[in-house]
Every structure is written in C-alpha cells, then in structure tokens.
C-alpha cells in the first residue's frame, strides 16, 4: 500500500511539473524595445509587429518605446535594469564605438565608454545615410573636393546622419571643423539648406538589404528629387573606409549601388553602409531571445506589406554579420532551427574592439 501511494504521489508530482512547464511556456512576457523617435520608421514597424503578434496569440508582448535614437539607446543600455528585460535597436558601428567611448576620437559623441559586448539577435537592414554625399555643384566630384566647403551633416546625437559622417570625413579624408564649414543640423534643415543653396554638400538617406534587391529611398532624398534641381552624388573611397575601420575597429562596408537606383544617379556609385540590428545584453533570457527571433522570421512576409522597412529583412539580412562570438545563444538556436544560420558565412562578421 505504501509503495502504491508513493507511485501515485510521484505520478502526481510529474503531472504538476508538466502542467507548470506548459504554463510557464505560455505565460505572457512583456518585452520593451528601445527604438528611435516617432517618424524614424523603426518604432512604427515595431509597433505594427507587436500588434500582429498579439492578434496571432503570441505570448511575447512587445512594448516599443520611443527614444531620441540609437546613440541614446547604447548609453541607456549601460544600466543594469535593462539587461534581462530589454531589446534595443542599434547598428554594428555603434556597438563597436561605444566600447571606446571617451577616447579623443569619440568624446564629442560618446563621452563615456559602454564596455559591454552586446549580443546580436538578428540583422534588419543596410543603411547608407551619412556615408554618401550630395551636391548641386558639378565641380565637387570627390570627397577630397569637399575640403573647405560648407558641409551640412546630421545632429551629433544621430548615429548615421551626424556621427558616422563626421568620423568618415575626419579619419577617412582629414576633413574637420577646423578646415571646413561643418554644420550639425536635423535632416529636414540640412535638406532644405541644399535646396536653398546655403550649403555646398549635404548627406541624405537610403537603405537596402544584403543582396541589394530592395531599395528604400528616404523622404529626404525624395524631397531633393522633387525639387527639380540637378543632383550630383559624391562617392566614398574604399581606401577611406578601410582607414576608418582600421583606426576605430569598426566594420563599415563599402558597396556599389548600380546606376539608376537613386534619383538622378547616372553612374555606379560606391557608398558606405552600416548594418542595423536588434540587440540585447548577454544576460537576456535565452528562451525570450529564441522566441523573438522565431517570430521576426515568421511574420516578416506579412510585415513587408505593412511597413516599408521590413522589406529589407530577408533571411540573408537576418544573419548578415552574425557569428558564434557576437550572437545571443537563443538567437543562434532559432536561426539554426530555421535553417539559415550557415548563411552567415557569406558576410563580413561584426567584431568587437578590445575593451
């Protein structure tokens, strides 16, 4: 009789454990996502993604949060309160540069280091804003010709528009505020300056995917196109990108954009890119990372019809730049199950400079 009771108790305990595990798997988990200002496109896409997941009964509840931008995100993620709960939007160069914050090259933009080797979940897009230049002056043909000119860049708090453009000009070409009229302005204002002729050169925006099959022309570039004025693109040099990467430990890419891709683009154009990612702290729960990546892959086809930025999130883009060293274990597990993990070998991995 005693043995029978023990067997029954053991069976009951096993049943309870099974039910408990099932309940835990189904327990809703709220996942904050630090994104960017309203109007950037990313927060709108994340919000739609979260709504779609909720309608489909997914247990992850996404809570996209507006922030001043990616430069803010990386500094905010230094706080331990976010490490086990929060996903954030960022780019490869930001994570790499943040480790070196406070250095003479970076203190203007990153006054203090963020000495954390964050873990990538998946890639999202290739972004070129701040890494190619536009002029109305046909005599400005190269970046070297820009020295001494009026150059309108993005704000110092904007990674692509303001920070990367300055770093590429300074460390790739020796163009600095000391030898040129460099202005840090918001994208609407710098675009208007080019239209008004009060600047000689400005940056603008463009995005694509790893295979360069999808092309996202930003509203600012469309505004320049609609003006009817002649536009001339100023290419980046591979050697300049190599100099920046060697000096700063970044993985800026240089890719050729075929003629006709951008408005009034008559010739092939070499421009710079960074890769954007969803990223977490190494302490982020493995199961939540796994579920998030699985959901991103599952709903990407639907999301492409709902938000333009998701048109760049292809299977190849999801693993572009990922490696065993830089990717969260939960994401690796998901990407292996999806059968796309091995595709990462086709791309340049994101590496971290020594902290």
N, C-alpha and C positions, 0 to 999 in steps of 0.2 A: 504493500500500500504506500509506504514511504517513497519507494522508488518511482511508483506511478505519479505521485504528487510532484516529485522533483522534475520528472519528464514534462508534466503539464506546465509547471512553472517556467521551465526552460523554453518550452514552445511559446508560452505567452510572452515571455521576455523578448524572444526573437521576433515575434509578431509586432510588439510595440516598437522595437528598434527599426523594423521595416517601415512601419507607418510613420515613425519620426523622421526617418531619412527621406521618405516621399514628401512629407510636409515641408521639410527644410528645402528640398529641391524646388517646391512650388511657392515658397514664401517670397512675396514681392520684395525686391531690393531696389531702393532709390539710388540712382547714380547721378550725382551732379557732374556737369561738363562745363568747364570754364572755356568760353569761346572768344568772342570779339564783340565790337559794337553792333547794334542793330543797323542793318544795311550792308554789312560785310558779306552777307550771303551764307556764311557758315552757320550762324546761330539760327537763321531761318530754316536751313536744311536740317539741322539737328532737332529743331522743334517738330518739324514735319515727320522726321524719322521716329521720334518718340511717340507721336500721336498714332502713327501707323503701327508701331509695336503694341501699343495699348489696345488698339482695335482688334489686333490679331490675338490678344490674350497672353502676350509675352509677360513673363514675371519680372523682367528688368523694367523699371520705370525711369526713364531718362529725364533729367532736370537740367536742360541747357541754361546757362547763366550768362547774361551779357557782361562783358568786361571791356576795359579800354583797349585790349588787344593782346597779341602774343607776347610782347615784351613784358607786359604786366603779369601774364599767366605764369611765366617761368619764374619770376621773382616771388609770386604768391605761393607757388608750389614748394618753396623752401620751408614753408610752415608745416610742421608735423601733423596738424589736424586734418590735412588733406590726404595724407599718404595712403591710407587704407580705404578711402571712400571715393576719391575724385579722379575723373579722367579730364585731361585738358588738351586743347588744340595747340599745336606748335609746329615748328619746322626744324629740319636737321641742323641748320646753321645756328639756330637759337640755342638748342641744347648744347651744342659744341662750344659756342661762345660764352654761355652762362658760366661754365666751369672756370673760365678765365676772367670773369668779371672783376673790375677794379684795376686791371692792368692799364698801363699808359695808353694802349690802343683802344681800350673799351670803356674806360671810366666815364666818358661822356654819356654813354648809352646804358651801361651796366655798372653802376658804381660799386657794387659788391658781388663777390662770387656766389654762385649757386653750385656748390661742389657735389652734385648728385648726378650719377649716371642713370638717367631715367630709362625706362623700358618702353619700347615702341609696341603698339598694338597692331596698327595697320597703316599703310600709306593711303593718301587721299588724292593728291594732285601734284603736278609740277607748276610752280608759279614763277613768272618772269618779271613782275613789276619791280622796278628799281634796278634791274640788271640789263636793261637796254634803254637807249635814249632816243628822243625825237626832237627834230628841229624844223623850222621853216626856212632855214638858211642853207642853200645848196652848197655853200663853200665850207660848211662844217661837215667833213666827211668821216672823220675818225674821232675816237675819244681824245686822242692827243690834241686835236684841234680845239677841244673844249677848254683847254687851259687858258685862264684869263677872261673867260666868258661869264655871262650871267646864267647860272645853272639852278633850276628850281627842282628841289627834291621833296620827299615827304617829310613828315614830322619825326623828331628824334625818338618818339615813342612808337613809331611804326617800323616793324622789322624790315619788311621788303622795301617799302617806299622810301624810308628815310635812313635806316641804319645800314642795310646792306649796300645801298647805293653809295653812301659815304665811304664805307670800307673798301669797296671795289675801286672807286676813284682814287682814294689815297694810297692804298697799298698795291694796287694794280698799275696805277698810272702816275702817282705823285701829284695828283690834283687835290689841293686842300683849300680850306677857307682863307689861308694866308696868300695864296697866289691866284685865287678865283673868287668870283662873287657867288658863293653858295648860299642858297636860301632854303630854310626848312619850313614848308608850308603844308596845309592839308591838300589832299588830292584835288578837290574842286578848285581851290585857289591856284595851285600850280598849273592846272589845266587851263584855267582862264588866263593866266599870265602868258602862256604860249599863244593863245588865241589873240590876245591883245597886243602881242609884240613887245611886252615889257620884260621878257626873258628870252634868252637865246636858245636854251635847251631845257627840256623837261623829261621826266620819267612818265611812264604810263603802265597799264596793266594788261596781262594776257596769261591764260592758263591752258594746260594741256595734260594728257595722260602719258604714261611711259612709252607707248607706241606712237605718240603724236598723231593719233587718229581723230581725237575730239579737240575742238578749238573753242575756247571761251574768250571772246573779245569783251573786255570790260566796258562799262558805260562811259568811262572817261575817254577811252580810245574811240568809242563810237561818237562821242561829242566832237572830238577833233576831226573825225571823218566827216561829220555833218556840216562842219564849218565851211567846207568847200576850198579851204586853203591847201596849198601843196604841203605834203608831209615828207620828210626825209628821215630814214632810220639810220642810226649810228650803231654799228655792230660792236660787240665785245671781242677782244682777242683771247684766244686760248691761252697764250702765254701769260696774260694778265690774271686770268682765273687761276692758273697754276701758281702764280706768285702769291696770290691771296691765300689759297689753300695751304701752301707750304708755310706761310708765316703764321696763320691763325688756326691751323688744324681743322679747317672746315672741309666740307665736301660739296662746294658749289659745282654745278655742272655747266658745261657749255654745249649747246645743241644747235644744229642748223634748222632754222624754220624756212620751209620752202617758199619761194616767191608766190605771191598771191594769197598767202594765208592771212596776213594782216592788211588793213585798209591801205591802199596806195603802195603796197610793197611790190616793187618791180623786180627785185633780185633776191636770191637766197641770203639769209641773214643769220649770223652766228650771235646768239644771245645767251645770257646766263639764266640759270634756274636754281631754285631750291625745291625740296620735296616737303610737303606738309603731311603731318601725321596726327593720329590720336595716340596719346602717350600717358603713362602712369608711373608712379613711384614703384620701385622693386617690391615694396611691402603690400601692394594692391592684391586683393584676393584672386587666386588663380582661377577659381570657378567663375567669378564675375567677368574676368578678362576673357575667358573662353566663350562665355555666353554672348558677350558684347560683339566679339569678332564674328561669331557664327551668325548673329543677327544682321550685322552690316553686310555680310556676303549674301545672306538670304534675301534681304529686302532691296539690295542695290538695283536690280532690274526695275522694280516699281518706283524707286526713288528717282531714277533718271527722268521719269515723266513728270515728277513733282518739283524738282529743284535742279537748276542747271548745273550746279557744282558737282552733283552726283554723277554727271555724265563722264567725269574723269576717273571715277572709282571703278576701274576694271580689275579683274583678278590679278593681272600683272602689276597694276599700280598698288594693290594691297600689299604685295611682298617686295616692292622696289625699295632697296636699301636695307632690308631686314637681314639679320644674321643671328646665329646662335647666341652671340655675346650681347647684342643690343635689344633683343626682343623678349617680351614677357613670356614666361613658361606657359601661361594659359593661352596666349595668342598662338604660340608655336603649336600647341596641341590642336587648336582649332584649325589652323592653316594646314597642318598635316592631314587631318581628317577630311578637309575639303579637297585635298589632292593638289594644292598649289604651292606648298612650301618650297619644293625643289626649284620652282621658277625664280626664286630669289637670286640664284647663282648667275642669272643673266644680267644682273645690275651691280652698280658700284655700292658697296655697303656703307652705311653710316658708321663712322668710327668716332671714338671719344679721345680728345687730347688728354694728356696726363693732368691729373688734378693737383 
